[in-house]
């Protein structure tokens, strides 16, 4: 997060930082595929685990 967002953006205040990080977390969890998760997103993996649950 710090290297992909915080260090690359010069947020002028806390409100803009919260909005910017909110967008980044949404992208990270719902759009960005992760190699360690078989090129699925964390949201896809979570939904799959929830569907298989006890």
PyMOL Python script that loads the backbone (N, CA, C, O; Angstrom):
from pymol import cmd

cmd.read_pdbstr("""\
ATOM      1  N   UNK A   1       0.817  -1.172   0.000  1.00  0.00           N
ATOM      2  CA  UNK A   1       0.000   0.000   0.000  1.00  0.00           C
ATOM      3  C   UNK A   1       0.872   1.251   0.000  1.00  0.00           C
ATOM      4  O   UNK A   1       0.638   2.174  -0.780  1.00  0.00           O
ATOM      5  N   UNK A   2       1.864   1.281   0.862  1.00  0.00           N
ATOM      6  CA  UNK A   2       2.692   2.484   0.938  1.00  0.00           C
ATOM      7  C   UNK A   2       3.420   2.726  -0.373  1.00  0.00           C
ATOM      8  O   UNK A   2       3.471   3.856  -0.858  1.00  0.00           O
ATOM      9  N   UNK A   3       3.988   1.662  -0.953  1.00  0.00           N
ATOM     10  CA  UNK A   3       4.773   1.832  -2.179  1.00  0.00           C
ATOM     11  C   UNK A   3       3.890   2.051  -3.400  1.00  0.00           C
ATOM     12  O   UNK A   3       4.289   2.757  -4.326  1.00  0.00           O
ATOM     13  N   UNK A   4       2.698   1.460  -3.421  1.00  0.00           N
ATOM     14  CA  UNK A   4       1.820   1.573  -4.581  1.00  0.00           C
ATOM     15  C   UNK A   4       0.899   2.785  -4.534  1.00  0.00           C
ATOM     16  O   UNK A   4       0.339   3.174  -5.558  1.00  0.00           O
ATOM     17  N   UNK A   5       0.735   3.391  -3.352  1.00  0.00           N
ATOM     18  CA  UNK A   5      -0.197   4.520  -3.284  1.00  0.00           C
ATOM     19  C   UNK A   5       0.341   5.686  -2.465  1.00  0.00           C
ATOM     20  O   UNK A   5       0.470   6.794  -2.984  1.00  0.00           O
ATOM     21  N   UNK A   6       0.653   5.459  -1.211  1.00  0.00           N
ATOM     22  CA  UNK A   6       0.986   6.569  -0.311  1.00  0.00           C
ATOM     23  C   UNK A   6       2.226   7.322  -0.786  1.00  0.00           C
ATOM     24  O   UNK A   6       2.212   8.551  -0.850  1.00  0.00           O
ATOM     25  N   UNK A   7       3.291   6.609  -1.117  1.00  0.00           N
ATOM     26  CA  UNK A   7       4.525   7.274  -1.524  1.00  0.00           C
ATOM     27  C   UNK A   7       4.397   7.945  -2.897  1.00  0.00           C
ATOM     28  O   UNK A   7       5.148   8.870  -3.204  1.00  0.00           O
ATOM     29  N   UNK A   8       3.464   7.489  -3.712  1.00  0.00           N
ATOM     30  CA  UNK A   8       3.310   8.039  -5.062  1.00  0.00           C
ATOM     31  C   UNK A   8       2.379   9.249  -5.115  1.00  0.00           C
ATOM     32  O   UNK A   8       2.359   9.977  -6.107  1.00  0.00           O
ATOM     33  N   UNK A   9       1.613   9.461  -4.049  1.00  0.00           N
ATOM     34  CA  UNK A   9       0.650  10.569  -4.018  1.00  0.00           C
ATOM     35  C   UNK A   9       1.004  11.526  -2.893  1.00  0.00           C
ATOM     36  O   UNK A   9       1.403  11.119  -1.802  1.00  0.00           O
ATOM     37  N   UNK A  10       0.853  12.765  -3.178  1.00  0.00           N
ATOM     38  CA  UNK A  10       1.108  13.787  -2.183  1.00  0.00           C
ATOM     39  C   UNK A  10      -0.247  14.301  -1.704  1.00  0.00           C
ATOM     40  O   UNK A  10      -0.757  15.302  -2.207  1.00  0.00           O
ATOM     41  N   UNK A  11      -0.819  13.609  -0.732  1.00  0.00           N
ATOM     42  CA  UNK A  11      -2.148  13.987  -0.261  1.00  0.00           C
ATOM     43  C   UNK A  11      -2.066  15.279   0.546  1.00  0.00           C
ATOM     44  O   UNK A  11      -1.264  15.377   1.475  1.00  0.00           O
ATOM     45  N   UNK A  12      -2.886  16.269   0.201  1.00  0.00           N
ATOM     46  CA  UNK A  12      -2.831  17.555   0.901  1.00  0.00           C
ATOM     47  C   UNK A  12      -3.467  17.519   2.295  1.00  0.00           C
ATOM     48  O   UNK A  12      -3.123  18.329   3.156  1.00  0.00           O
ATOM     49  N   UNK A  13      -4.399  16.574   2.516  1.00  0.00           N
ATOM     50  CA  UNK A  13      -5.020  16.496   3.842  1.00  0.00           C
ATOM     51  C   UNK A  13      -5.536  15.078   4.092  1.00  0.00           C
ATOM     52  O   UNK A  13      -5.523  14.228   3.202  1.00  0.00           O
ATOM     53  N   UNK A  14      -5.980  14.852   5.296  1.00  0.00           N
ATOM     54  CA  UNK A  14      -6.404  13.510   5.711  1.00  0.00           C
ATOM     55  C   UNK A  14      -7.640  13.048   4.935  1.00  0.00           C
ATOM     56  O   UNK A  14      -7.740  11.872   4.584  1.00  0.00           O
ATOM     57  N   UNK A  15      -8.564  13.940   4.668  1.00  0.00           N
ATOM     58  CA  UNK A  15      -9.777  13.546   3.935  1.00  0.00           C
ATOM     59  C   UNK A  15      -9.443  13.021   2.543  1.00  0.00           C
ATOM     60  O   UNK A  15     -10.007  12.019   2.104  1.00  0.00           O
ATOM     61  N   UNK A  16      -8.535  13.689   1.852  1.00  0.00           N
ATOM     62  CA  UNK A  16      -8.148  13.219   0.519  1.00  0.00           C
ATOM     63  C   UNK A  16      -7.361  11.921   0.604  1.00  0.00           C
ATOM     64  O   UNK A  16      -7.489  11.061  -0.268  1.00  0.00           O
ATOM     65  N   UNK A  17      -6.555  11.771   1.638  1.00  0.00           N
ATOM     66  CA  UNK A  17      -5.815  10.524   1.820  1.00  0.00           C
ATOM     67  C   UNK A  17      -6.784   9.362   2.058  1.00  0.00           C
ATOM     68  O   UNK A  17      -6.608   8.285   1.489  1.00  0.00           O
ATOM     69  N   UNK A  18      -7.801   9.574   2.893  1.00  0.00           N
ATOM     70  CA  UNK A  18      -8.783   8.521   3.156  1.00  0.00           C
ATOM     71  C   UNK A  18      -9.520   8.131   1.875  1.00  0.00           C
ATOM     72  O   UNK A  18      -9.754   6.946   1.633  1.00  0.00           O
ATOM     73  N   UNK A  19      -9.884   9.106   1.062  1.00  0.00           N
ATOM     74  CA  UNK A  19     -10.571   8.822  -0.195  1.00  0.00           C
ATOM     75  C   UNK A  19      -9.641   8.075  -1.156  1.00  0.00           C
ATOM     76  O   UNK A  19     -10.056   7.112  -1.801  1.00  0.00           O
ATOM     77  N   UNK A  20      -8.404   8.514  -1.248  1.00  0.00           N
ATOM     78  CA  UNK A  20      -7.443   7.856  -2.128  1.00  0.00           C
ATOM     79  C   UNK A  20      -7.151   6.430  -1.704  1.00  0.00           C
ATOM     80  O   UNK A  20      -7.076   5.536  -2.547  1.00  0.00           O
ATOM     81  N   UNK A  21      -6.987   6.207  -0.414  1.00  0.00           N
ATOM     82  CA  UNK A  21      -6.735   4.854   0.079  1.00  0.00           C
ATOM     83  C   UNK A  21      -7.968   3.975  -0.056  1.00  0.00           C
ATOM     84  O   UNK A  21      -7.847   2.780  -0.324  1.00  0.00           O
ATOM     85  N   UNK A  22      -9.148   4.549   0.124  1.00  0.00           N
ATOM     86  CA  UNK A  22     -10.379   3.781  -0.070  1.00  0.00           C
ATOM     87  C   UNK A  22     -10.480   3.252  -1.485  1.00  0.00           C
ATOM     88  O   UNK A  22     -10.849   2.097  -1.697  1.00  0.00           O
ATOM     89  N   UNK A  23     -10.155   4.092  -2.453  1.00  0.00           N
ATOM     90  CA  UNK A  23     -10.150   3.668  -3.852  1.00  0.00           C
ATOM     91  C   UNK A  23      -9.101   2.615  -4.122  1.00  0.00           C
ATOM     92  O   UNK A  23      -9.335   1.670  -4.875  1.00  0.00           O
ATOM     93  N   UNK A  24      -7.935   2.779  -3.502  1.00  0.00           N
ATOM     94  CA  UNK A  24      -6.862   1.806  -3.715  1.00  0.00           C
ATOM     95  C   UNK A  24      -7.235   0.450  -3.116  1.00  0.00           C
ATOM     96  O   UNK A  24      -7.003  -0.583  -3.744  1.00  0.00           O
ATOM     97  N   UNK A  25      -7.811   0.440  -1.905  1.00  0.00           N
ATOM     98  CA  UNK A  25      -8.215  -0.826  -1.294  1.00  0.00           C
ATOM     99  C   UNK A  25      -9.305  -1.514  -2.114  1.00  0.00           C
ATOM    100  O   UNK A  25      -9.304  -2.739  -2.239  1.00  0.00           O
ATOM    101  N   UNK A  26     -10.221  -0.749  -2.666  1.00  0.00           N
ATOM    102  CA  UNK A  26     -11.252  -1.323  -3.517  1.00  0.00           C
ATOM    103  C   UNK A  26     -10.619  -1.976  -4.751  1.00  0.00           C
ATOM    104  O   UNK A  26     -10.955  -3.107  -5.100  1.00  0.00           O
ATOM    105  N   UNK A  27      -9.710  -1.264  -5.400  1.00  0.00           N
ATOM    106  CA  UNK A  27      -8.995  -1.814  -6.546  1.00  0.00           C
ATOM    107  C   UNK A  27      -8.230  -3.077  -6.160  1.00  0.00           C
ATOM    108  O   UNK A  27      -8.295  -4.085  -6.864  1.00  0.00           O
ATOM    109  N   UNK A  28      -7.505  -3.025  -5.043  1.00  0.00           N
ATOM    110  CA  UNK A  28      -6.668  -4.134  -4.594  1.00  0.00           C
ATOM    111  C   UNK A  28      -7.507  -5.380  -4.309  1.00  0.00           C
ATOM    112  O   UNK A  28      -7.095  -6.490  -4.645  1.00  0.00           O
ATOM    113  N   UNK A  29      -8.651  -5.213  -3.708  1.00  0.00           N
ATOM    114  CA  UNK A  29      -9.462  -6.355  -3.300  1.00  0.00           C
ATOM    115  C   UNK A  29     -10.432  -6.860  -4.365  1.00  0.00           C
ATOM    116  O   UNK A  29     -10.816  -8.029  -4.336  1.00  0.00           O
ATOM    117  N   UNK A  30     -10.840  -5.993  -5.315  1.00  0.00           N
ATOM    118  CA  UNK A  30     -11.886  -6.379  -6.257  1.00  0.00           C
ATOM    119  C   UNK A  30     -11.443  -6.420  -7.714  1.00  0.00           C
ATOM    120  O   UNK A  30     -12.134  -7.023  -8.536  1.00  0.00           O
ATOM    121  N   UNK A  31     -10.325  -5.807  -8.063  1.00  0.00           N
ATOM    122  CA  UNK A  31      -9.926  -5.738  -9.469  1.00  0.00           C
ATOM    123  C   UNK A  31      -8.548  -6.332  -9.749  1.00  0.00           C
ATOM    124  O   UNK A  31      -8.335  -6.913 -10.813  1.00  0.00           O
ATOM    125  N   UNK A  32      -7.618  -6.199  -8.823  1.00  0.00           N
ATOM    126  CA  UNK A  32      -6.228  -6.589  -9.058  1.00  0.00           C
ATOM    127  C   UNK A  32      -6.031  -8.084  -8.805  1.00  0.00           C
ATOM    128  O   UNK A  32      -6.177  -8.532  -7.668  1.00  0.00           O
ATOM    129  N   UNK A  33      -5.703  -8.869  -9.841  1.00  0.00           N
ATOM    130  CA  UNK A  33      -5.455 -10.294  -9.624  1.00  0.00           C
ATOM    131  C   UNK A  33      -4.133 -10.500  -8.871  1.00  0.00           C
ATOM    132  O   UNK A  33      -3.170  -9.759  -9.069  1.00  0.00           O
ATOM    133  N   UNK A  34      -4.108 -11.511  -8.015  1.00  0.00           N
ATOM    134  CA  UNK A  34      -2.940 -11.805  -7.201  1.00  0.00           C
ATOM    135  C   UNK A  34      -2.362 -13.157  -7.609  1.00  0.00           C
ATOM    136  O   UNK A  34      -3.078 -14.157  -7.651  1.00  0.00           O
ATOM    137  N   UNK A  35      -1.084 -13.182  -7.903  1.00  0.00           N
ATOM    138  CA  UNK A  35      -0.427 -14.406  -8.337  1.00  0.00           C
ATOM    139  C   UNK A  35      -0.577 -15.511  -7.289  1.00  0.00           C
ATOM    140  O   UNK A  35      -0.849 -16.659  -7.639  1.00  0.00           O
ATOM    141  N   UNK A  36      -0.405 -15.177  -6.021  1.00  0.00           N
ATOM    142  CA  UNK A  36      -0.489 -16.165  -4.953  1.00  0.00           C
ATOM    143  C   UNK A  36      -1.893 -16.753  -4.806  1.00  0.00           C
ATOM    144  O   UNK A  36      -2.061 -17.801  -4.183  1.00  0.00           O
ATOM    145  N   UNK A  37      -2.888 -16.095  -5.366  1.00  0.00           N
ATOM    146  CA  UNK A  37      -4.269 -16.575  -5.278  1.00  0.00           C
ATOM    147  C   UNK A  37      -4.739 -17.172  -6.602  1.00  0.00           C
ATOM    148  O   UNK A  37      -5.939 -17.241  -6.866  1.00  0.00           O
ATOM    149  N   UNK A  38      -3.801 -17.598  -7.421  1.00  0.00           N
ATOM    150  CA  UNK A  38      -4.156 -18.183  -8.713  1.00  0.00           C
ATOM    151  C   UNK A  38      -4.731 -17.161  -9.672  1.00  0.00           C
ATOM    152  O   UNK A  38      -5.625 -17.470 -10.460  1.00  0.00           O
ATOM    153  N   UNK A  39      -4.221 -15.948  -9.604  1.00  0.00           N
ATOM    154  CA  UNK A  39      -4.636 -14.822 -10.445  1.00  0.00           C
ATOM    155  C   UNK A  39      -6.118 -14.496 -10.255  1.00  0.00           C
ATOM    156  O   UNK A  39      -6.793 -14.059 -11.187  1.00  0.00           O
ATOM    157  N   UNK A  40      -6.612 -14.714  -9.036  1.00  0.00           N
ATOM    158  CA  UNK A  40      -7.942 -14.279  -8.646  1.00  0.00           C
ATOM    159  C   UNK A  40      -7.787 -13.107  -7.694  1.00  0.00           C
ATOM    160  O   UNK A  40      -6.706 -12.870  -7.156  1.00  0.00           O
ATOM    161  N   UNK A  41      -8.868 -12.380  -7.493  1.00  0.00           N
ATOM    162  CA  UNK A  41      -8.832 -11.266  -6.552  1.00  0.00           C
ATOM    163  C   UNK A  41      -9.130 -11.790  -5.150  1.00  0.00           C
ATOM    164  O   UNK A  41      -9.728 -12.857  -5.011  1.00  0.00           O
ATOM    165  N   UNK A  42      -8.725 -11.063  -4.109  1.00  0.00           N
ATOM    166  CA  UNK A  42      -9.080 -11.480  -2.750  1.00  0.00           C
ATOM    167  C   UNK A  42     -10.593 -11.614  -2.562  1.00  0.00           C
ATOM    168  O   UNK A  42     -11.044 -12.501  -1.837  1.00  0.00           O
ATOM    169  N   UNK A  43     -11.373 -10.757  -3.198  1.00  0.00           N
ATOM    170  CA  UNK A  43     -12.829 -10.837  -3.073  1.00  0.00           C
ATOM    171  C   UNK A  43     -13.355 -12.139  -3.682  1.00  0.00           C
ATOM    172  O   UNK A  43     -14.260 -12.759  -3.122  1.00  0.00           O
ATOM    173  N   UNK A  44     -12.802 -12.558  -4.814  1.00  0.00           N
ATOM    174  CA  UNK A  44     -13.223 -13.821  -5.433  1.00  0.00           C
ATOM    175  C   UNK A  44     -12.889 -14.997  -4.519  1.00  0.00           C
ATOM    176  O   UNK A  44     -13.702 -15.906  -4.350  1.00  0.00           O
ATOM    177  N   UNK A  45     -11.712 -14.981  -3.940  1.00  0.00           N
ATOM    178  CA  UNK A  45     -11.309 -16.068  -3.057  1.00  0.00           C
ATOM    179  C   UNK A  45     -12.200 -16.085  -1.821  1.00  0.00           C
ATOM    180  O   UNK A  45     -12.622 -17.155  -1.382  1.00  0.00           O
ATOM    181  N   UNK A  46     -12.489 -14.932  -1.262  1.00  0.00           N
ATOM    182  CA  UNK A  46     -13.334 -14.852  -0.067  1.00  0.00           C
ATOM    183  C   UNK A  46     -14.746 -15.357  -0.372  1.00  0.00           C
ATOM    184  O   UNK A  46     -15.312 -16.127   0.404  1.00  0.00           O
ATOM    185  N   UNK A  47     -15.312 -14.925  -1.495  1.00  0.00           N
ATOM    186  CA  UNK A  47     -16.658 -15.383  -1.867  1.00  0.00           C
ATOM    187  C   UNK A  47     -16.675 -16.889  -2.089  1.00  0.00           C
ATOM    188  O   UNK A  47     -17.643 -17.558  -1.729  1.00  0.00           O
ATOM    189  N   UNK A  48     -15.612 -17.425  -2.678  1.00  0.00           N
ATOM    190  CA  UNK A  48     -15.520 -18.870  -2.889  1.00  0.00           C
ATOM    191  C   UNK A  48     -15.439 -19.623  -1.577  1.00  0.00           C
ATOM    192  O   UNK A  48     -16.071 -20.668  -1.424  1.00  0.00           O
ATOM    193  N   UNK A  49     -14.666 -19.107  -0.624  1.00  0.00           N
ATOM    194  CA  UNK A  49     -14.541 -19.752   0.686  1.00  0.00           C
ATOM    195  C   UNK A  49     -15.855 -19.649   1.434  1.00  0.00           C
ATOM    196  O   UNK A  49     -16.232 -20.590   2.133  1.00  0.00           O
ATOM    197  N   UNK A  50     -16.563 -18.540   1.312  1.00  0.00           N
ATOM    198  CA  UNK A  50     -17.835 -18.365   2.015  1.00  0.00           C
ATOM    199  C   UNK A  50     -18.890 -19.317   1.448  1.00  0.00           C
ATOM    200  O   UNK A  50     -19.746 -19.806   2.185  1.00  0.00           O
ATOM    201  N   UNK A  51     -18.830 -19.577   0.150  1.00  0.00           N
ATOM    202  CA  UNK A  51     -19.811 -20.469  -0.482  1.00  0.00           C
ATOM    203  C   UNK A  51     -19.583 -21.920  -0.077  1.00  0.00           C
ATOM    204  O   UNK A  51     -20.528 -22.709  -0.056  1.00  0.00           O
ATOM    205  N   UNK A  52     -18.343 -22.283   0.246  1.00  0.00           N
ATOM    206  CA  UNK A  52     -18.009 -23.662   0.574  1.00  0.00           C
ATOM    207  C   UNK A  52     -18.110 -23.917   2.066  1.00  0.00           C
ATOM    208  O   UNK A  52     -18.087 -25.068   2.502  1.00  0.00           O
ATOM    209  N   UNK A  53     -18.223 -22.862   2.849  1.00  0.00           N
ATOM    210  CA  UNK A  53     -18.183 -22.957   4.314  1.00  0.00           C
ATOM    211  C   UNK A  53     -19.056 -24.051   4.910  1.00  0.00           C
ATOM    212  O   UNK A  53     -19.774 -24.741   4.187  1.00  0.00           O
ATOM    213  N   UNK A  54     -18.996 -24.211   6.232  1.00  0.00           N
ATOM    214  CA  UNK A  54     -19.698 -25.302   6.923  1.00  0.00           C
ATOM    215  C   UNK A  54     -21.197 -25.259   6.842  1.00  0.00           C
ATOM    216  O   UNK A  54     -21.870 -26.131   7.390  1.00  0.00           O
TER     217      UNK A  54
END
""", "prot")
cmd.dss("prot")
cmd.show_as("cartoon", "prot")
cmd.util.cbc("prot")
cmd.orient("prot")
